[in-house]
Amino acid sequence: MFAAPHASSIPRTYAGNNSLARAARARGVIRALGGGGRRVNRARPRAFFEDQDVEDLSPTTSVTATPDAWTAGTFTKLDDSCVMFGVSHLSKEGAHDAAEFILKTKPSLVVVETAVTSEHGDATGNVLQYEQGVSAMMMDAAAADEALIFVTRLAGMLLGELGPIEESPQWENMKAQLPPEVLVYAAAFAVRATIVYGDRPKAVTIKRLVSTPTLGELDGAFATQSERNYRLLLPDDHPLAAAASERTNDYFEKVIIDERDCVLASTIRECVNKAENGGKVVAVMGVDHVAGVARIYGDTFGAAENDAKIDELTSVPKASSESLGARLAMAQRLMGLRCPPALLNDVERTLEEDVANLTDEEKANFELVSEVYGSTRMLMACVEDKAVLDTVIGGYKCDYSKDVLEPVRAVRPVNGGKGWSDEIINALRTNSVANFPAKGGASAA
């Protein structure tokens, strides 16, 4: 099913999952993370986007004390050949379950949402195997991909343990230090499982968020995320906080969650169908994808229809040239409301060329819309539930009345605006000027 590893498939540059690597180094673990990928029979495009709120955890990610303590609530059984685990990218909760299940059951394929390295995530279905890391170290360890070497060394350390790996002191030490995905990668390599990248390229996801919605739909998604973030400021038991965890079905969730659920489910199904000699498949997804992937995978009658959509979902339609600067600025600001800094850097790199190629007029629109949508006043103007604002914002003579927020709301595309106006730009640039009484009674700026 898979082509044999060869030297040309081993990347020479480190461009791996830097955030995970830094986390590992900070805890005193060997070095970094990454590797090169080879492709399953198809060559469709990776992605990694996740609503990475530490608090937003699924009940299926509860940590169990030992592999024997697993229950049906720990993972989602997709069928007799495949189980799926949900993990949080920013916490170690649930990490032990997925990795220890892999060590105990020794699946032939492990499908992951987060690529081991950027090269691994260049296309849906790219694979990595332990032998690639060994070959890389034997050929030229200094020039080999640092990330691939790191995971290979971890696996080699585990293979040197006597008795069950999941009960070894080395494994206990790794569990205390490594992030969730690294544990999964090391466990997969240790049992000689092939790691399959199941998502679409990150750049495809970012660019589809720019090109597929209308400007008004992008604006609406921004407003929804802004209000959600204000609700997240509230205590968990506050009556207004519950809505923050509910689905909004806006364009952000459509592109970042729903479309990728389709791609992930299709990849898992393909791996199950191609697993040789009755081999088992373990899928490891971010918690936000578990329900959607399970639903799509379980719909056997809709499988062909879902697979037929994959080519469309892994391609980027040309964005409308109308208001392209505003569209790019709004998409970047929208991602800023939902994603950690490391992902925002990826967004900027992905869209850098598009921004550079804007006309002078559209570059001005880009800068002005970015300024308006990066302001606190716009964030507040997007909140439709006034009870939320009244609850989270307060101060002496703090009254966000129509006179303050309505002019900002008027520039929103959903209200017929273009994303900015001279009046709002002037107001934003002057509203931080404070006049203080001088000793003689005059005022000084």
N, C-alpha and C positions, 0 to 999 in steps of 0.2 A: 504493500500500500504506500509506503514511504520510500523515497529515494535514499540510497546509502549516503552517509555523511562524507563530505569531501572537503579538501582544504579551501576551495574557492567559496564555500558557503560560510566561512568563518569571518565575520567582519573584523576590520583592523582598527576601528576607532571606537572609543567609548562614548556612547550616547544613550546610556541606559536610564533606568528609573532612579534619577538622582536623589529624589526625596527619600526613597527607601534606603538608598545607599548611605545617605547622611545619617539617617536614624540608626543604621547598623554601626557605622563608625563611631557615633556618639556614645554607643553603649559598649565600645571596646571589642566589637566583633570584627573579624578579619579585615575586609576592605570595602568593596562596593558591589554593585549589582548590574547585570545586563547580559548580553549575548547575541548570537546571530541566529537567524531563523531560516528554515527551509519550508517549502510550500507543500501542502497536501495537493491532491490532484487538481484542484481549482486554483485560480489566481485572482480572487476577488480581494478588493481592498478590505485596519485596526482602529480602535478607538479606546479611549479611556476617559470617560466622564462620569462623574458620580456626584450625587448630592451627598457631600461628605460631612454632614453634621454628626459629631460624635454621639449626640443624644438620640439620633434617629436610627435606632437599632431594631432589628427584627427579632421576635421571640425565638426564631429558629437559630439564633446565634449564641445561645446560652452555652457557657463553657462547662464541660463535664470533667470529672476528676480522672477517669481512666477510660481507655477505649471500650471497656466492657460496659460502661455506664450509658452508652448511647441509647437514645430512645427515638421513636419516630418523630418527636418534636425537634430533634437536633438538626435534621436535614430533611430535604424534600425528595422523596422517591419518585423519580419521573417514570420509570418502568423497571422491569427486572434487570435491565442491563446498566442502568444509570441512576445515580443519586446526585443531588445538587446541594451545595452548602452556600449559605449567605454569610459574608464577612463584612466588617466595617474597615474601610481603608485607613482610618485614623485612630483606630484603637485595636488592642489585642483581643478584644472580646470575640469569641467564636473561632479564633485562629487555631487553637489546639485541636478542635474537633475535626476540621477539614484535613489538616496535615496528618493527624494520627489515624484517621480513617484510611487515608492513602497508604500509610505505613502498614496498617493491619490487613487491608484487603488487596493490596498490590494490583491496582487497575492497570490496564494496558495504555489507556489514554486519560490525560487530565486536561480538561478544557478550561481555560482561564479568561476572565474578562480583562484583566490588567496584564499587558505584555511584560515578559521578563525584561526585554530591552526594546529600544525604539526600532531596531532592525527586525526583531521578532514580530513587532506590531505593524510592519509595513503592509501586510495583506492578511485578510481573513484566512485562517487555515494554516498560517505559517507554524512550523514546529521547531522544537528544540529537544535534544536528547543528551543524556549524560556523556555519551561517546564523543559528542562534538567538543565538549569542554576538555576531555582527556586528550583528544587529538590536538586541540589548540595549545595546551600546556606542553605537550611533547614537541611540537613543531617550533614554537617560539613564545614562551609564556609572557615575556616582556612586551611583545607586540600584540598579544591576543586581547580580545575584549575583556576588560577588567571585570565586568559584571558576570559574564559567563564563567570566568575562572572562579569568582567568588562562590557562586552556587555550586559549581563542580567540587570545589574544595570542601564545602559544607557536606555535600553528599558523600565524598570520600571519607570524611571523618566519621560519619554515621555508619558507613559500611565496615569500618574497622572495629565497631563495637561487638562484643560477645553477647549473645542472647538477643531477645527482641529489641529492636532499635527504640521503640516507643517507651521502653522501660529503662533505657540506659541513662547514665549520668550526663553524657554528652547531649542527649536530646533535651533533658531537663534544663541544661544550661542554655541551649539555643532558644527554648521556649521563653526563658526569662529575658532574652535580649532582642529577639528578632521580630519585625513586623509580620502581620498575617501572611501576606503573599510570599515573603521569603521562606517562611516555614513550609508553605505548600510547594514551592519550587524545589527546595532541598529534599523534601519527602518524596516528591515525584522522581527526581533523579536517583534517589537512594534505592527505589524499587524498580528502576529502569523503565519507568513510564514515560511516554512521549507527551510533552507539554504542547498543547495545540492552542494557538491564539484564536479565540472565538469571536472577537468583536471586529468592528470596521475601523479603518484608520482614523486616528484622532482628527486629522486635518479635514476629513470628509464630514465628520460630525460638526466641527466648527463652521465650515463653509456652508453646510446645509442650513444651519441656524441663521446665517446671513441671507441666503438666497431663496429659501422656500417660503417663508411667511411674507405677508405684505408688511409695509411699514407700520400700519395700524395694529397688526397682530403682534409685531415685535414690541410696540409701545404697550399693548395690553399685557403681554407677558412680563414686561418690566414692572408695570404697576402691581401685578399680582405678586411678584417676588418681593417687591418693596414692602407691601402690607404684611406678607408672611414674615419677613425679617423683624418687623416691629412686634409682631405677636410672639416671636421667639425671645424677645426681651422679657416677657412676662414669666412669672413662676409657673411651673408645670401644672399646678392645681388651679390656676386662674381660669375662670370661665371663658375668657377670650383667647386663651392659649391653644385650646384644642384644635381650632381650625388650621393652625400652622402645619399639622401633620396630615391634613386631608389633601387628596388629589385636587388639582385645579384644572387639569385637562387643557392647559394653555399650550402655546407653541413650544415653550421651553421643554415641558414634559413630553410633548409629542416627538421632538427631535432628539432630545438628550436621553430619554428613557424608552419611550414606546418603540421608536424605530430600531433602536439597538436591541431591545428585547426580541424583535423579529429576527435580527441577524444572529444573535446568540443562540436562540432556539434552533435555527436552521443549521448552525454549525454543530451543535450538540447532536441533533438527529443524524447528520451526515457521519459523525464519528461513531455513533452507535451502529449505524448500518455498515460501516467499513471496519469495525473492530474485528480482528482475526481470531479464530479459534475460541469463540465465545468470550473474548476479553471484555472486561467491564470498563465503564467510563465514569469518571467523577468530574463534575462541573463545579467550579468555584467562582461565584459571582458576588458583586456588591449587593448588599441587602435590598436595595431599591429595585433590583432586577428579578428577584426570586419569584414574586407572584406573577409578574408578566410572562417570564420565560416558562414557568410551569404551566400557565394557562395555554400559551401558544403551542408548547410541545405536546400537551395532552390532547389537543384538538387534531386527532388523526385525519379527520375528514377535510380539515382546512390546511393540511401540511403542504399539499401541492400549490395551493393558492399563496401561502406564505413564502414558499421557496421561489415562486415566480416574481415576487416583489423584491427579492434580494438585490438583483442588478440595479434596480432603480434606487434602492436605499443605500447602495454603496457608490453612488455617483453623485456629482454635484451639478445641478442645473445652473445655467447662467443667470446671475442676479440681474434684476431690472436695472438699467442704467439710470432710471429716474430716482433721484434722492439717494444715490449710492453712498455718498459720504455720510448722510444721516443714518442710513441702514447699518453701515459698518460701525459707527460710533455707538448706536443704540445696542447692537449685538454685544459689543465689548462691555458696555456698562451693565447689560443684563447678566453676562457671565460673571462680572464683578460682584453681583449680589448673591451669587450662589456657589462660587468656586473658591478654593484656597489659592494663595499667591502663586504656587508652583504651576498650577493649571492656567492662571492668567498669563503667566510668561509664555506658555505654549500658545495661547490664543493670540497674543501680540505677534509672536514669531510667524504664526500661520497666516495672519492677515497683513503682515508688514508689506508684502509686495502689492497687495490690492490697494492699500492706503497710499503707497508711493505712486501708484499709477493713476490716482484720481486727477481730474482736471483741477485747475486753480480754484474754480468756483466750488467744486465739490470738496476740495481740501478745506476751504473755509467753512463749509457746512459741517464737515466732520469735526473740526475743532470746536465750533460753536455748540453743536448738539452734545458733544462730549462734555463741554463745560456745564451746560444746563442740566444734563442727566447725571452729572457727577455731584450735583449740589444737594445739600440737605433739604432745601426748599422744594425741589422737585420730588425727592423721596417722600416728603410729607404730603405733597399735593396729589400723589398717586394713591394715597390711602383713602378708600371710599368709606370705610367704617369709622366715623368720627369718634366712636367710643374707644377705639384702639388708640387714636392720637391723644384723647383726653386722659387715657390711663398711663401711657408711657412718656408723655411730654408734659412738663410742668415748670413753672417758674414765676417770678414776680411779674405781674401784668402780662402773663404769657397767654395770648389769645390769637390763635391762628384762624382768623375770621376770613370771610370771603375777600375782603380787601387785600389780604396777604397772599392767599393761595389761589384764588380764582384766576388772576392774570397768568400764573404759571400753568394752571390746568388748561388755559386757552391755547397754549402753544403746542399741546400734545397732538399728534396726528389723529388720534381717535376723536378729537374734538375739532378737526379741520385745520390744525396748525401744522407748521413745518418742523417743529422741534426746538425752535428758538425764535426770539424777536429782539430787536434793538432795546426795547423797554426792559425785557427780562435780563438781558446781558448787562445793561447798565445797573439795574437793581442789584444783581448778584455781585458786581464788582465794587459797589459802594456800600452795601449793607453792613460791612464789617467795620466801617469807620465810626468811631465813637468819640463824642465830644465830652470833655471833662471840664468842669468849672475851674477857671484859673483863680489865683489868689485874689486878684482884684475884681472878681466877679465876671470877667469876660470868659469866653470859652476858647479852648485850644483844641485843635484837631489832633 
